[in-house]
Amino acid sequence: MKVAVLGGTGRTGSLLVDDLLERGQQVVMLVRDAKKAAMVADRVTLIEGDVRDPDAVARTIDGANAIASALGPVGKDATLLRDTAGIVTSAMAEAHISRYVGISVAGLTLPADRKRPRDKVISWLLNRLGGELAKDKIEEYSAWAHSGLDWTLARVPRLIDGPLSELDVDPHVSGRRTTLTRANLARFLCDAVVDGRYSRSAPFLSDR
Ligand SMILES: NC(=O)c1ccc[n+]([C@@H]2O[C@H](COP(=O)([O-])OP(=O)(O)OC[C@H]3O[C@@H](n4cnc5c(N)ncnc54)[C@H](OP(=O)(O)O)[C@@H]3O)[C@@H](O)[C@H]2O)c1
């Protein structure tokens, strides 16, 4: 497969790129600064540009079978995810690519959820106090849910750096643990994009 990766220079994204390469996939990365991808430059195709540039996105996904994103807001960029969802869904439709895997947040609540009482309180607080950043996750979800594409958004709790281990995945019940290692998240994103699992869903992930 040829996988286009967004956010591949980030803490989760760099692990995701390593996992995809280990699984023998071709990788195209959209990066703002090619120097940040120096470690993998000889094994991937690099496209320099910003994810808000539709032309750069179109060039990155050209000929790809799927898109995997570990994008995250840097600084106070409170509209990154909704802006990107609009641009990427249009570019995918244009390029006839249907598969997308990305990251959302466990604080996002959907109608069929059965969140633990603890998580209901946390979600309420996050949505109440999270302002535009919380709204960005809601609007991002809405864009993908209405896209007609084959999307997956992993709903994740607090990310930590740590080793690969067992993880819990459930479509509606939030996990027992309130953390997830970036290694576990990257492996989930890689497996979901390569194996095509969890289509049109936003499962909760957490360390076991
Ligand atoms: N931290 C947590 O506890 C937590 C909890 C729930 C969900 N999340 C979500 O998990 C995701 C991954 O987190 P992380 O810590 O691995 O992220 P990260 O290290 O901050 O990486 C963010 C990535 O997004 C890229 N990016 C940002 N704006 C961009 C733009 N305009 N154009 C192109 N690339 C852009 C960055 O590129 P540059 O290298 O060029 O800056 C970087 O590759 C994020 O969506 C975050 O919101 C995090």
The ligand as an ORCA input file, in Angstrom:
! r2SCAN-3c Opt
* xyz 0 1
  N      -1.363     15.101     24.422
  C      -2.443     14.481     24.828
  O      -2.561     14.067     25.990
  C      -3.574     14.238     23.853
  C      -4.793     13.779     24.322
  C      -5.804     13.511     23.400
  C      -5.580     13.726     22.034
  N      -4.372     14.214     21.607
  C      -4.173     14.397     20.173
  O      -3.205     13.462     19.694
  C      -2.633     13.953     18.477
  C      -1.151     13.631     18.411
  O      -0.475     14.165     19.532
  P       1.120     14.323     19.515
  O       1.493     14.719     20.902
  O       1.739     13.125     18.897
  O       1.281     15.550     18.504
  P       2.555     16.486     18.223
  O       3.822     15.833     18.693
  O       2.260     17.852     18.778
  O       2.608     16.536     16.617
  C       1.762     17.363     15.893
  C       2.067     17.151     14.406
  O       1.145     17.923     13.636
  C       1.909     18.678     12.677
  N       1.233     19.929     12.299
  C       0.646     20.836     13.117
  N       0.132     21.853     12.396
  C       0.404     21.567     11.077
  C       0.145     22.241      9.855
  N      -0.526     23.402      9.833
  N       0.566     21.669      8.693
  C       1.240     20.485      8.713
  N       1.531     19.811      9.851
  C       1.122     20.345     11.016
  C       3.231     18.961     13.381
  O       4.197     19.353     12.414
  P       5.517     20.205     12.818
  O       6.548     19.149     13.221
  O       5.870     20.908     11.574
  O       5.157     21.119     13.954
  C       3.486     17.590     13.996
  O       3.981     16.702     13.019
  C      -3.021     15.426     18.429
  O      -4.114     15.558     17.521
  C      -3.548     15.727     19.812
  O      -4.533     16.752     19.768
  C      -3.377     14.462     22.478
*
